[in-house]
Amino acid sequence: MTMNIQFLYENGKGSAVDEYGWPEPIKTTRVHVRTGQKWAAQYEKDPESIFEKRRKTGRPRILHDKHKNAILECIDENPSVVLDEVMKNLKHTFTELKVSKTTLFDFVKKNCNLSLKKARLQPIDRNSEERIQEHLDWIHKWDKTDMDFTRNCVFLD
């Protein structure tokens, strides 16, 4: 494995230059002067340390692949299941699990590639035969008048 290393220096005017005074490396790498200085100092201390992977920062994930499999299994058994039931199923399967509804929703949406819809309840008589006939009669009543909705009506929103 061949490795090309080029050290960058500050020229006293805040610009990064190579050992010959050329400013070209900054144009090709787009590395800030201070970042280059940190890399050079780190390389001087331990040449192998610049290849070490950094450990991940931030909060560790609550839900993992085992949870994903349980969620998908629950949804496969009952495709019309709601999020609360999925959460109950997860808590029953994994007793130590403490997860919020928002976290579960985000996990299902991003990691399980599922879209969730909010149920909207509709009155039972909305699509009844009487209601449909009532709407049809109303349309025929207004259709028989000389009212032209395209020319002499104003609709307020």
Short mmCIF file of the C-alpha atoms (twelve columns), coordinates in Angstrom:
data_MODEL
# 
_entry.id   MODEL 
# 
loop_
_atom_site.group_PDB 
_atom_site.id 
_atom_site.type_symbol 
_atom_site.label_atom_id 
_atom_site.label_alt_id 
_atom_site.label_comp_id 
_atom_site.label_asym_id 
_atom_site.label_seq_id 
_atom_site.Cartn_x 
_atom_site.Cartn_y 
_atom_site.Cartn_z 
_atom_site.pdbx_PDB_model_num 
ATOM 1   C CA . MET A 1   0.000   0.000   0.000   1 
ATOM 2   C CA . THR A 2   1.487   3.301   -1.028  1 
ATOM 3   C CA . MET A 3   0.556   6.410   0.820   1 
ATOM 4   C CA . ASN A 4   1.095   9.979   -0.256  1 
ATOM 5   C CA . ILE A 5   1.297   12.512  2.507   1 
ATOM 6   C CA . GLN A 6   1.607   16.190  1.934   1 
ATOM 7   C CA . PHE A 7   2.103   18.575  4.822   1 
ATOM 8   C CA . LEU A 8   0.439   21.956  4.738   1 
ATOM 9   C CA . TYR A 9   1.775   25.069  6.418   1 
ATOM 10  C CA . GLU A 10  0.346   28.462  7.163   1 
ATOM 11  C CA . ASN A 11  2.068   31.223  5.188   1 
ATOM 12  C CA . GLY A 12  1.530   33.933  7.820   1 
ATOM 13  C CA . LYS A 13  -1.474  35.371  5.953   1 
ATOM 14  C CA . GLY A 14  -3.952  32.710  7.017   1 
ATOM 15  C CA . SER A 15  -3.590  30.652  3.844   1 
ATOM 16  C CA . ALA A 16  -2.436  27.045  3.650   1 
ATOM 17  C CA . VAL A 17  0.533   26.275  1.404   1 
ATOM 18  C CA . ASP A 18  2.611   23.189  0.731   1 
ATOM 19  C CA . GLU A 19  6.331   22.960  1.569   1 
ATOM 20  C CA . TYR A 20  7.170   24.812  -1.645  1 
ATOM 21  C CA . GLY A 21  4.780   27.693  -0.915  1 
ATOM 22  C CA . TRP A 22  2.162   26.621  -3.456  1 
ATOM 23  C CA . PRO A 23  -1.490  27.173  -2.407  1 
ATOM 24  C CA . GLU A 24  -2.816  24.422  -4.708  1 
ATOM 25  C CA . PRO A 25  -3.493  21.688  -2.110  1 
ATOM 26  C CA . ILE A 26  -6.149  23.754  -0.400  1 
ATOM 27  C CA . LYS A 27  -8.004  24.109  -3.704  1 
ATOM 28  C CA . THR A 28  -8.054  20.390  -4.385  1 
ATOM 29  C CA . THR A 29  -8.693  19.119  -0.853  1 
ATOM 30  C CA . ARG A 30  -10.788 21.974  0.522   1 
ATOM 31  C CA . VAL A 31  -9.402  21.306  3.993   1 
ATOM 32  C CA . HIS A 32  -9.355  24.136  6.501   1 
ATOM 33  C CA . VAL A 33  -5.896  25.234  7.691   1 
ATOM 34  C CA . ARG A 34  -6.544  24.297  11.319  1 
ATOM 35  C CA . THR A 35  -7.844  20.857  10.328  1 
ATOM 36  C CA . GLY A 36  -4.675  20.201  8.358   1 
ATOM 37  C CA . GLN A 37  -2.577  21.316  11.324  1 
ATOM 38  C CA . LYS A 38  -4.431  18.938  13.649  1 
ATOM 39  C CA . TRP A 39  -3.954  16.060  11.214  1 
ATOM 40  C CA . ALA A 40  -0.237  16.792  10.908  1 
ATOM 41  C CA . ALA A 41  0.210   16.965  14.696  1 
ATOM 42  C CA . GLN A 42  -1.718  13.726  15.139  1 
ATOM 43  C CA . TYR A 43  0.381   12.042  12.454  1 
ATOM 44  C CA . GLU A 44  3.614   13.175  14.106  1 
ATOM 45  C CA . LYS A 45  2.525   11.655  17.429  1 
ATOM 46  C CA . ASP A 46  1.377   8.327   15.970  1 
ATOM 47  C CA . PRO A 47  1.380   7.705   12.198  1 
ATOM 48  C CA . GLU A 48  -1.189  4.894   12.509  1 
ATOM 49  C CA . SER A 49  -3.662  6.880   14.628  1 
ATOM 50  C CA . ILE A 50  -5.089  8.837   11.706  1 
ATOM 51  C CA . PHE A 51  -6.558  5.617   10.300  1 
ATOM 52  C CA . GLU A 52  -8.425  4.668   13.479  1 
ATOM 53  C CA . LYS A 53  -12.175 4.892   13.293  1 
ATOM 54  C CA . ARG A 54  -13.762 7.305   15.668  1 
ATOM 55  C CA . ARG A 55  -16.261 5.934   18.094  1 
ATOM 56  C CA . LYS A 56  -19.812 6.949   17.493  1 
ATOM 57  C CA . THR A 57  -21.116 9.822   19.543  1 
ATOM 58  C CA . GLY A 58  -24.640 10.508  20.609  1 
ATOM 59  C CA . ARG A 59  -27.329 8.469   22.239  1 
ATOM 60  C CA . PRO A 60  -27.329 4.730   21.486  1 
ATOM 61  C CA . ARG A 61  -30.281 3.330   19.561  1 
ATOM 62  C CA . ILE A 62  -33.145 1.839   21.557  1 
ATOM 63  C CA . LEU A 63  -34.635 -0.324  18.796  1 
ATOM 64  C CA . HIS A 64  -32.583 -2.847  16.811  1 
ATOM 65  C CA . ASP A 65  -33.062 -5.624  14.240  1 
ATOM 66  C CA . LYS A 66  -34.667 -7.990  16.751  1 
ATOM 67  C CA . HIS A 67  -37.298 -5.327  17.446  1 
ATOM 68  C CA . LYS A 68  -37.747 -4.727  13.717  1 
ATOM 69  C CA . ASN A 69  -38.435 -8.427  13.159  1 
ATOM 70  C CA . ALA A 70  -41.004 -8.465  15.984  1 
ATOM 71  C CA . ILE A 71  -42.729 -5.369  14.556  1 
ATOM 72  C CA . LEU A 72  -42.891 -6.800  11.039  1 
ATOM 73  C CA . GLU A 73  -44.179 -10.126 12.374  1 
ATOM 74  C CA . CYS A 74  -46.910 -8.329  14.328  1 
ATOM 75  C CA . ILE A 75  -47.947 -6.323  11.274  1 
ATOM 76  C CA . ASP A 76  -47.873 -9.403  9.024   1 
ATOM 77  C CA . GLU A 77  -50.282 -11.164 11.386  1 
ATOM 78  C CA . ASN A 78  -52.676 -8.212  11.405  1 
ATOM 79  C CA . PRO A 79  -52.095 -5.578  8.685   1 
ATOM 80  C CA . SER A 80  -54.681 -3.224  10.192  1 
ATOM 81  C CA . VAL A 81  -52.955 -3.096  13.571  1 
ATOM 82  C CA . VAL A 82  -52.551 0.317   15.179  1 
ATOM 83  C CA . LEU A 83  -49.332 1.697   16.643  1 
ATOM 84  C CA . ASP A 84  -50.562 1.282   20.233  1 
ATOM 85  C CA . GLU A 85  -51.075 -2.439  19.667  1 
ATOM 86  C CA . VAL A 86  -47.615 -2.750  18.105  1 
ATOM 87  C CA . MET A 87  -46.176 -1.033  21.178  1 
ATOM 88  C CA . LYS A 88  -48.069 -3.396  23.522  1 
ATOM 89  C CA . ASN A 89  -46.820 -6.376  21.534  1 
ATOM 90  C CA . LEU A 90  -43.229 -5.113  21.736  1 
ATOM 91  C CA . LYS A 91  -43.463 -4.489  25.481  1 
ATOM 92  C CA . HIS A 92  -44.959 -7.955  25.961  1 
ATOM 93  C CA . THR A 93  -42.175 -9.581  23.913  1 
ATOM 94  C CA . PHE A 94  -39.348 -7.424  25.289  1 
ATOM 95  C CA . THR A 95  -40.247 -6.720  28.923  1 
ATOM 96  C CA . GLU A 96  -37.208 -4.485  29.534  1 
ATOM 97  C CA . LEU A 97  -38.015 -2.223  26.587  1 
ATOM 98  C CA . LYS A 98  -39.023 1.378   27.343  1 
ATOM 99  C CA . VAL A 99  -39.838 3.256   24.160  1 
ATOM 100 C CA . SER A 100 -42.048 6.237   23.411  1 
ATOM 101 C CA . LYS A 101 -44.742 6.255   20.780  1 
ATOM 102 C CA . THR A 102 -42.818 8.867   18.773  1 
ATOM 103 C CA . THR A 103 -39.641 6.765   18.779  1 
ATOM 104 C CA . LEU A 104 -41.591 3.703   17.660  1 
ATOM 105 C CA . PHE A 105 -43.335 5.695   14.914  1 
ATOM 106 C CA . ASP A 106 -40.028 7.053   13.604  1 
ATOM 107 C CA . PHE A 107 -38.424 3.590   13.723  1 
ATOM 108 C CA . VAL A 108 -41.318 1.970   11.827  1 
ATOM 109 C CA . LYS A 109 -41.274 4.736   9.238   1 
ATOM 110 C CA . LYS A 110 -37.495 4.834   8.661   1 
ATOM 111 C CA . ASN A 111 -36.217 1.334   9.401   1 
ATOM 112 C CA . CYS A 112 -39.195 -0.865  8.549   1 
ATOM 113 C CA . ASN A 113 -40.088 1.141   5.422   1 
ATOM 114 C CA . LEU A 114 -43.762 1.227   6.338   1 
ATOM 115 C CA . SER A 115 -46.163 4.106   6.058   1 
ATOM 116 C CA . LEU A 116 -48.731 4.583   8.768   1 
ATOM 117 C CA . LYS A 117 -52.089 6.181   8.223   1 
ATOM 118 C CA . LYS A 118 -54.249 7.854   10.819  1 
ATOM 119 C CA . ALA A 119 -57.724 6.344   10.968  1 
ATOM 120 C CA . ARG A 120 -60.533 8.796   10.345  1 
ATOM 121 C CA . LEU A 121 -63.890 7.728   11.664  1 
ATOM 122 C CA . GLN A 122 -66.890 8.516   9.490   1 
ATOM 123 C CA . PRO A 123 -70.560 8.459   10.427  1 
ATOM 124 C CA . ILE A 124 -72.334 5.233   9.522   1 
ATOM 125 C CA . ASP A 125 -75.118 7.002   7.640   1 
ATOM 126 C CA . ARG A 126 -72.668 8.909   5.419   1 
ATOM 127 C CA . ASN A 127 -72.942 6.366   2.615   1 
ATOM 128 C CA . SER A 128 -76.465 5.145   3.315   1 
ATOM 129 C CA . GLU A 129 -78.934 4.897   0.454   1 
ATOM 130 C CA . GLU A 130 -81.137 7.635   1.964   1 
ATOM 131 C CA . ARG A 131 -78.201 10.059  2.258   1 
ATOM 132 C CA . ILE A 132 -77.035 9.408   -1.303  1 
ATOM 133 C CA . GLN A 133 -80.581 9.950   -2.605  1 
ATOM 134 C CA . GLU A 134 -80.813 13.165  -0.577  1 
ATOM 135 C CA . HIS A 135 -77.608 14.466  -2.195  1 
ATOM 136 C CA . LEU A 136 -78.828 13.496  -5.659  1 
ATOM 137 C CA . ASP A 137 -82.172 15.309  -5.092  1 
ATOM 138 C CA . TRP A 138 -80.309 18.427  -3.955  1 
ATOM 139 C CA . ILE A 139 -78.183 18.370  -7.136  1 
ATOM 140 C CA . HIS A 140 -81.284 17.984  -9.355  1 
ATOM 141 C CA . LYS A 141 -83.044 20.828  -7.511  1 
ATOM 142 C CA . TRP A 142 -80.185 23.259  -8.161  1 
ATOM 143 C CA . ASP A 143 -79.648 21.951  -11.692 1 
ATOM 144 C CA . LYS A 144 -83.226 22.976  -12.638 1 
ATOM 145 C CA . THR A 145 -82.651 26.591  -11.616 1 
ATOM 146 C CA . ASP A 146 -81.062 29.182  -13.882 1 
ATOM 147 C CA . MET A 147 -78.080 29.459  -11.522 1 
ATOM 148 C CA . ASP A 148 -74.798 29.182  -13.406 1 
ATOM 149 C CA . PHE A 149 -71.982 28.510  -10.976 1 
ATOM 150 C CA . THR A 150 -69.322 29.491  -13.503 1 
ATOM 151 C CA . ARG A 151 -70.649 33.011  -14.128 1 
ATOM 152 C CA . ASN A 152 -72.860 34.455  -11.404 1 
ATOM 153 C CA . CYS A 153 -71.686 33.001  -8.088  1 
ATOM 154 C CA . VAL A 154 -69.103 34.068  -5.579  1 
ATOM 155 C CA . PHE A 155 -67.509 31.410  -3.390  1 
ATOM 156 C CA . LEU A 156 -65.997 32.466  -0.115  1 
ATOM 157 C CA . ASP A 157 -63.326 30.337  1.442   1 
# 
